[in-house]
Structures are given as structure tokens and as C-alpha cells.
Amino acid sequence: MGMYLSIALGGALGACARYGVGQIFFKVVGSGFPFATLFVNIAGSFLMGALIEYMALRWSPSPEMRVFLVTGFLGAFTTFSTFSLDVAVQVQRGDYFSAGSYIMLSVLLSIAGLFAGLHVMRMVMA
């Protein structure tokens, strides 16, 4: 139960942080381009890399703290950070085909999934 509570608390804070970033960007630059999403994806990926490396080299947090930060906070702040870590692991293993396939499939199928969801809801609501 402690793991789930750690994830939930981290997720709540990560989601609030993402919302706050969105509000700041909306006030500063408006809504013409998704700068806030771009920022949280890049920042979240940077934070994921820095955190994973720090945990590998200097800090061995409890399993609850690890899921609080990685799965909870960064997962809610942006799922792009986890995607970036998955790609980095594949590249570091030298599995470039797998990494490239994962990148293409993730982007294309996620976008296709979004359009499929839009289409299904339009059909259901019609």
C-alpha cells in the first residue's frame, strides 16, 4: 500500500506542477503554440535523466521515494520523460533498431490512438 500512496502523492504534485507551468506559459506567451507542453516534456526528460543518474551514482533512495519521484511526480508531470528513458536504455544497450522502432511506433500510434478516440467519440455522440 505504501508504494501506491507514494505514487499517488507524487502524481498529485506532478500534475499540479504541470498545471502551474501551463498557467504561467499561457499568461506569458498565450496559447498559439504548445510551449508549456514542449517545456514540460523537455524539462521532465532532463529531470528524469539527472535523477536516474544521481540515483545510480550517489543516492539510493527507498523504493517508495523512487516511485514517488519517477513514477509519480515525473510520470504525472510528463510521460515523455519515461519514454525518453526507455529510448536511452535501448540506445545504451546498442539496440538502435529497437530504439528507432519504439520512437516511431510510440509517436505514430499515440497520435493514431488520439485520432481514433476522437473518431469513436464523434460516432458515439452523433
N, CA, C and O of each residue as an XYZ file, in Angstrom:
504
protein
N       0.817     -1.196      0.000
C       0.000      0.000      0.000
C       0.858      1.257      0.000
O       0.474      2.272     -0.580
N       2.031      1.193      0.655
C       2.917      2.345      0.709
C       3.399      2.774     -0.665
O       3.564      3.966     -0.924
N       3.625      1.807     -1.548
C       4.076      2.139     -2.901
C       2.987      2.926     -3.637
O       3.280      3.932     -4.283
N       1.751      2.478     -3.542
C       0.648      3.151     -4.224
C       0.430      4.560     -3.678
O       0.157      5.492     -4.434
N       0.551      4.704     -2.373
C       0.402      6.041     -1.785
C       1.541      6.963     -2.224
O       1.322      8.148     -2.473
N       2.746      6.420     -2.318
C       3.886      7.212     -2.790
C       3.670      7.671     -4.225
O       3.925      8.829     -4.556
N       3.202      6.772     -5.068
C       2.920      7.115     -6.462
C       1.807      8.160     -6.539
O       1.902      9.129     -7.292
N       0.754      7.950     -5.751
C      -0.381      8.873     -5.781
C       0.020     10.276     -5.337
O      -0.368     11.263     -5.963
N       0.790     10.366     -4.266
C       1.224     11.675     -3.782
C       2.149     12.352     -4.795
O       1.990     13.536     -5.092
N       3.109     11.601     -5.319
C       3.991     12.156     -6.349
C       3.215     12.575     -7.583
O       3.483     13.623     -8.170
N       2.252     11.754     -7.973
C       1.429     12.070     -9.138
C       0.611     13.330     -8.946
O       0.482     14.147     -9.858
N       0.054     13.482     -7.742
C      -0.729     14.695     -7.464
C       0.156     15.935     -7.564
O      -0.240     16.938     -8.158
N       1.335     15.866     -6.991
C       2.244     17.011     -7.047
C       2.744     17.276     -8.461
O       2.861     18.429     -8.876
N       3.040     16.207     -9.204
C       3.493     16.364    -10.592
C       2.415     16.971    -11.478
O       2.696     17.828    -12.316
N       1.186     16.521    -11.289
C       0.074     17.070    -12.071
C      -0.149     18.543    -11.746
O      -0.399     19.353    -12.639
N      -0.057     18.884    -10.462
C      -0.202     20.297    -10.074
C       0.934     21.139    -10.650
O       0.712     22.268    -11.086
N       2.143     20.594    -10.652
C       3.279     21.322    -11.225
C       3.076     21.549    -12.719
O       3.368     22.628    -13.235
N       2.576     20.529    -13.408
C       2.330     20.680    -14.846
C       1.265     21.741    -15.099
O       1.409     22.569    -15.998
N       0.213     21.715    -14.318
C      -0.844     22.713    -14.457
C      -0.287     24.111    -14.209
O      -0.596     25.046    -14.948
N       0.526     24.253    -13.177
C       1.123     25.550    -12.864
C       2.003     26.068    -13.987
O       1.957     27.251    -14.326
N       2.804     25.182    -14.561
C       3.641     25.575    -15.704
C       2.756     26.024    -16.860
O       3.037     27.030    -17.510
N       1.698     25.282    -17.109
C       0.774     25.656    -18.182
C       0.172     27.030    -17.979
O       0.053     27.805    -18.928
N      -0.208     27.338    -16.752
C      -0.787     28.645    -16.450
C       0.226     29.772    -16.653
O      -0.111     30.829    -17.185
N       1.448     29.540    -16.233
C       2.496     30.548    -16.417
C       2.742     30.805    -17.903
O       2.803     31.955    -18.336
N       2.882     29.734    -18.678
C       3.138     29.896    -20.104
C       1.957     30.567    -20.800
O       2.155     31.396    -21.689
N       0.730     30.218    -20.405
C      -0.445     30.839    -21.007
C      -0.435     32.347    -20.779
O      -0.725     33.120    -21.692
N      -0.099     32.759    -19.562
C      -0.061     34.190    -19.240
C       1.071     34.908    -19.964
O       0.920     36.066    -20.352
N       2.206     34.234    -20.149
C       3.382     34.882    -20.728
C       3.347     34.879    -22.258
O       3.613     35.906    -22.883
N       3.024     33.741    -22.862
C       3.116     33.641    -24.329
C       1.797     33.313    -25.022
O       1.746     33.278    -26.251
N       0.737     33.074    -24.268
C      -0.547     32.760    -24.881
C      -0.659     31.298    -25.256
O       0.109     30.454    -24.792
N      -1.638     31.016    -26.111
C      -1.933     29.619    -26.436
C      -1.740     29.285    -27.907
O      -2.266     28.274    -28.371
N      -1.007     30.098    -28.654
C      -0.841     29.850    -30.081
C       0.002     28.635    -30.420
O      -0.206     28.011    -31.460
N       0.954     28.286    -29.558
C       1.833     27.135    -29.759
C       1.949     26.432    -28.412
O       1.977     27.101    -27.380
N       2.017     25.107    -28.390
C       2.047     24.393    -27.105
C       3.406     24.473    -26.398
O       4.049     23.454    -26.147
N       3.829     25.703    -26.083
C       5.120     25.895    -25.417
C       5.169     25.205    -24.055
O       6.200     24.646    -23.682
N       4.068     25.241    -23.316
C       4.066     24.622    -21.987
C       4.302     23.126    -22.082
O       5.097     22.573    -21.322
N       3.623     22.465    -23.006
C       3.807     21.023    -23.181
C       5.228     20.720    -23.642
O       5.862     19.789    -23.145
N       5.718     21.495    -24.577
C       7.092     21.319    -25.037
C       8.055     21.474    -23.863
O       8.973     20.671    -23.692
N       7.840     22.506    -23.060
C       8.718     22.744    -21.911
C       8.671     21.590    -20.923
O       9.722     21.100    -20.511
N       7.471     21.136    -20.528
C       7.405     20.069    -19.524
C       7.983     18.766    -20.063
O       8.572     17.993    -19.307
N       7.824     18.515    -21.354
C       8.419     17.305    -21.927
C       9.937     17.365    -21.891
O      10.590     16.384    -21.536
N      10.498     18.503    -22.252
C      11.960     18.647    -22.239
C      12.472     18.673    -20.795
O      13.431     17.977    -20.460
N      11.834     19.472    -19.951
C      12.263     19.561    -18.551
C      12.104     18.218    -17.844
O      12.982     17.802    -17.088
N      10.993     17.550    -18.090
C      10.769     16.245    -17.469
C      11.786     15.220    -17.925
O      12.249     14.406    -17.126
N      12.140     15.249    -19.203
C      13.164     14.332    -19.706
C      14.522     14.644    -19.087
O      15.264     13.733    -18.722
N      14.847     15.931    -18.969
C      16.094     16.322    -18.329
C      16.112     15.860    -16.875
O      17.095     15.278    -16.415
N      15.017     16.122    -16.152
C      14.942     15.727    -14.751
C      15.019     14.208    -14.590
O      15.641     13.716    -13.648
N      14.396     13.469    -15.498
C      14.456     12.014    -15.442
C      15.903     11.547    -15.595
O      16.379     10.709    -14.830
N      16.594     12.098    -16.591
C      17.984     11.710    -16.806
C      18.859     12.054    -15.615
O      19.648     11.226    -15.162
N      18.723     13.277    -15.105
C      19.536     13.711    -13.969
C      19.234     12.868    -12.736
O      20.151     12.467    -12.019
N      17.970     12.601    -12.486
C      17.573     11.847    -11.310
C      18.041     10.399    -11.386
O      18.564      9.866    -10.408
N      17.861      9.768    -12.524
C      18.274      8.373    -12.680
C      19.790      8.254    -12.495
O      20.270      7.335    -11.832
N      20.534      9.186    -13.084
C      21.997      9.150    -12.958
C      22.423      9.412    -11.513
O      23.324      8.747    -11.003
N      21.791     10.360    -10.863
C      22.109     10.662     -9.471
C      21.830      9.454     -8.581
O      22.611      9.130     -7.687
N      20.698      8.792     -8.845
C      20.360      7.608     -8.059
C      21.323      6.461     -8.345
O      21.590      5.645     -7.463
N      21.842      6.390     -9.553
C      22.792      5.335     -9.889
C      24.166      5.590     -9.270
O      24.865      4.649     -8.894
N      24.548      6.860     -9.164
C      25.907      7.182     -8.731
C      26.036      7.572     -7.258
O      27.034      7.231     -6.623
N      25.062      8.270     -6.709
C      25.259      8.870     -5.386
C      24.174      8.562     -4.357
O      24.454      8.557     -3.159
N      22.963      8.308     -4.792
C      21.850      8.231     -3.856
C      21.042      6.971     -4.105
O      20.645      6.695     -5.237
N      20.807      6.226     -3.077
C      19.992      5.022     -3.181
C      18.740      5.209     -2.332
O      18.689      4.794     -1.174
N      17.740      5.835     -2.923
C      16.524      6.103     -2.140
C      15.730      4.828     -1.880
O      15.952      3.795     -2.511
N      14.823      4.926     -0.957
C      13.919      3.802     -0.698
C      13.071      3.555     -1.948
O      12.903      4.453     -2.773
N      12.542      2.350     -2.086
C      11.661      2.087     -3.229
C      10.469      3.054     -3.285
O      10.029      3.442     -4.367
N       9.957      3.436     -2.118
C       8.832      4.369     -2.078
C       9.236      5.751     -2.602
O       8.477      6.385     -3.335
N      10.415      6.209     -2.229
C      10.889      7.506     -2.716
C      11.160      7.456     -4.212
O      10.885      8.420     -4.927
N      11.697      6.339     -4.688
C      11.973      6.192     -6.119
C      10.683      6.284     -6.937
O      10.636      7.002     -7.936
N       9.639      5.563     -6.521
C       8.387      5.619     -7.284
C       7.674      6.952     -7.082
O       6.974      7.420     -7.979
N       7.848      7.570     -5.904
C       7.294      8.907     -5.685
C       7.846      9.876     -6.723
O       7.089     10.618     -7.348
N       9.159      9.870     -6.906
C       9.809     10.813     -7.816
C       9.638     10.439     -9.283
O       9.240     11.273    -10.097
N       9.938      9.186     -9.621
C       9.990      8.781    -11.029
C       8.597      8.475    -11.582
O       8.154      9.102    -12.544
N       7.921      7.522    -10.979
C       6.608      7.119    -11.491
C       5.537      8.152    -11.164
O       4.715      8.500    -12.012
N       5.555      8.637     -9.930
C       4.533      9.586     -9.506
C       4.741     10.976    -10.060
O       4.010     11.407    -10.953
N       5.745     11.693     -9.533
C       5.922     13.092     -9.907
C       6.228     13.253    -11.399
O       5.497     13.941    -12.112
N       7.299     12.626    -11.868
C       7.660     12.822    -13.273
C       6.653     12.168    -14.217
O       6.421     12.663    -15.320
N       6.058     11.058    -13.786
C       5.030     10.426    -14.609
C       3.828     11.320    -14.825
O       3.249     11.338    -15.911
N       3.452     12.062    -13.794
C       2.320     12.984    -13.925
C       2.731     14.305    -14.549
O       1.950     14.932    -15.266
N       3.953     14.724    -14.276
C       4.450     15.967    -14.880
C       4.552     15.792    -16.386
O       4.186     16.687    -17.148
N       5.050     14.640    -16.814
C       5.109     14.303    -18.228
C       5.449     12.841    -18.412
O       6.402     12.347    -17.809
N       4.687     12.141    -19.234
C       5.047     10.758    -19.552
C       6.167     10.723    -20.580
O       6.751      9.669    -20.833
N       6.460     11.853    -21.161
C       7.539     11.904    -22.146
C       8.880     11.588    -21.508
O       9.774     11.074    -22.178
N       9.035     11.885    -20.233
C      10.294     11.597    -19.553
C      10.538     10.090    -19.497
O      11.668      9.644    -19.697
N       9.507      9.305    -19.232
C       9.651      7.855    -19.196
C       9.956      7.324    -20.586
O      10.802      6.443    -20.741
N       9.288      7.841    -21.584
C       9.565      7.472    -22.975
C      11.027      7.751    -23.315
O      11.693      6.918    -23.930
N      11.524      8.916    -22.918
C      12.914      9.279    -23.186
C      13.872      8.319    -22.500
O      14.882      7.927    -23.084
N      13.564      7.934    -21.258
C      14.412      6.985    -20.542
C      14.410      5.630    -21.229
O      15.460      5.000    -21.351
N      13.252      5.172    -21.679
C      13.169      3.895    -22.388
C      14.058      3.905    -23.638
O      14.761      2.933    -23.913
N      14.019      5.000    -24.383
C      14.844      5.126    -25.584
C      16.320      5.120    -25.204
O      17.120      4.433    -25.838
N      16.685      5.878    -24.178
C      18.085      5.948    -23.749
C      18.618      4.575    -23.344
O      19.753      4.227    -23.669
N      17.803      3.798    -22.637
C      18.225      2.459    -22.228
C      18.487      1.593    -23.457
O      19.490      0.882    -23.510
N      17.606      1.647    -24.434
C      17.796      0.851    -25.647
C      19.040      1.287    -26.413
O      19.786      0.442    -26.907
N      19.272      2.592    -26.517
C      20.455      3.111    -27.209
C      21.718      2.695    -26.473
O      22.684      2.258    -27.099
N      21.721      2.826    -25.155
C      22.899      2.444    -24.383
C      23.198      0.955    -24.481
O      24.346      0.540    -24.325
N      22.189      0.165    -24.734
C      22.387     -1.274    -24.955
C      22.857     -1.569    -26.379
O      23.208     -2.702    -26.708
N      22.856     -0.536    -27.214
C      23.264     -0.712    -28.603
C      22.161     -1.246    -29.487
O      22.422     -1.639    -30.624
N      20.947     -1.269    -29.000
C      19.810     -1.784    -29.775
C      19.133     -0.622    -30.500
O      18.036     -0.195    -30.139
N      19.808     -0.128    -31.522
C      19.339      1.055    -32.245
C      18.061      0.792    -33.032
O      17.206      1.670    -33.144
N      17.931     -0.408    -33.574
C      16.711     -0.729    -34.309
C      15.513     -0.699    -33.377
O      14.467     -0.140    -33.708
N      15.675     -1.302    -32.215
C      14.586     -1.310    -31.236
C      14.248      0.111    -30.790
O      13.077      0.473    -30.683
N      15.281      0.911    -30.533
C      15.054      2.300    -30.120
C      14.315      3.075    -31.205
O      13.348      3.780    -30.916
N      14.761      2.950    -32.441
C      14.115      3.649    -33.552
C      12.680      3.187    -33.765
O      11.781      3.991    -34.012
N      12.487      1.892    -33.666
C      11.135      1.347    -33.815
C      10.225      1.857    -32.705
O       9.078      2.230    -32.947
N      10.749      1.866    -31.500
C       9.974      2.341    -30.353
C       9.602      3.810    -30.515
O       8.473      4.204    -30.223
N      10.543      4.610    -30.977
C      10.266      6.034    -31.200
C       9.156      6.194    -32.227
O       8.164      6.881    -31.983
N       9.333      5.557    -33.373
C       8.341      5.708    -34.450
C       6.982      5.172    -34.030
O       5.963      5.836    -34.222
N       6.962      3.973    -33.456
C       5.688      3.389    -33.052
C       5.009      4.210    -31.963
O       3.797      4.421    -32.008
N       5.775      4.670    -30.995
C       5.187      5.450    -29.904
C       4.541      6.722    -30.414
O       3.404      7.036    -30.063
N       5.271      7.453    -31.244
C       4.744      8.718    -31.746
C       3.566      8.477    -32.678
O       2.494      9.053    -32.494
N       3.764      7.633    -33.672
C       2.711      7.421    -34.673
C       1.464      6.764    -34.079
O       0.344      7.196    -34.350
N       1.658      5.723    -33.272
C       0.492      5.030    -32.723
C      -0.209      5.847    -31.633
O      -1.425      5.743    -31.469
N       0.542      6.650    -30.895
C      -0.106      7.517    -29.905
C      -0.972      8.564    -30.590
O      -2.092      8.832    -30.157
N      -0.456      9.146    -31.646
C      -1.246     10.124    -32.405
C      -2.439      9.433    -33.060
O      -3.551      9.962    -33.053
N      -2.204      8.249    -33.624
C      -3.304      7.494    -34.230
C      -4.344      7.137    -33.172
O      -5.545      7.193    -33.438
N      -3.886      6.770    -31.968
C      -4.810      6.461    -30.880
C      -5.659      7.660    -30.508
O      -6.855      7.526    -30.249
N      -5.040      8.836    -30.480
C      -5.797     10.046    -30.173
C      -6.870     10.288    -31.237
O      -8.024     10.567    -30.911
N      -6.484     10.182    -32.499
C      -7.472     10.379    -33.563
C      -8.556      9.301    -33.517
O      -9.723      9.583    -33.792
N      -8.179      8.076    -33.173
C      -9.181      7.010    -33.059
C     -10.164      7.329    -31.939
O     -11.371      7.145    -32.096
N      -9.646      7.808    -30.810
C     -10.525      8.197    -29.704
C     -11.472      9.319    -30.100
O     -12.654      9.293    -29.757
N     -10.946     10.312    -30.827
C     -11.807     11.398    -31.315
C     -12.900     10.851    -32.218
O     -14.069     11.216    -32.092
N     -12.507      9.972    -33.130
C     -13.461      9.408    -34.094
C     -14.543      8.588    -33.390
O     -15.729      8.736    -33.684
N     -14.130      7.725    -32.463
C     -15.092      6.887    -31.745
C     -16.080      7.752    -30.972
O     -17.285      7.507    -31.017
N     -15.587      8.749    -30.275
C     -16.492      9.609    -29.500
C     -17.424     10.408    -30.408
O     -18.586     10.631    -30.069
N     -16.918     10.834    -31.552
C     -17.796     11.539    -32.502
C     -18.908     10.614    -32.984
O     -20.056     11.034    -33.132
N     -18.555      9.341    -33.230
C     -19.570      8.380    -33.679
C     -20.581      8.098    -32.563
O     -21.786      8.041    -32.808
N     -20.083      7.924    -31.352
C     -20.966      7.632    -30.226
C     -21.880      8.813    -29.921
O     -23.056      8.626    -29.609
N     -21.350     10.014    -30.008
C     -22.119     11.208    -29.663
C     -23.015     11.696    -30.789
O     -23.855     12.570    -30.573
N     -22.852     11.153    -31.973
C     -23.657     11.610    -33.119
C     -25.087     11.129    -33.039
O     -25.889     11.428    -33.925
